[in-house]
Amino acid sequence: MRVEATGRPPRCKLIRLSADLEDGVIRGISIRGDFLATPEAGFDRAEQRLVGTPAAVAGRNFDLFLVEEGVQAYGINGAAIEELLRHG
């Protein structure tokens, strides 16, 4: 199933999400928008680490991956990712 979602969840900037889900598991994902995340390479790694993650826990994992990759993110968080995946 393909999820295409654009939104501005609470306390976030505009986020555009595109994801391929199979049996509730992320098989591919792209997260773009007006938020700020630095370093960008760390954000890209955190984004790709979501592949293989169940959508139901994607937000918690995304927040964890950002920390592990040393990313400072403003205007985006895991709760926003989960909301867009759920309501996309």
Secondary structure, 3 states (H helix, E strand, C coil): CEEEEEECCCCCCCEEEEEEEECCEEEEEEEEECCEEECHHHHHHHHHHCCCCEHHHHHHHHHHHHHHCCCEEECCCHHHHHHHHHHC
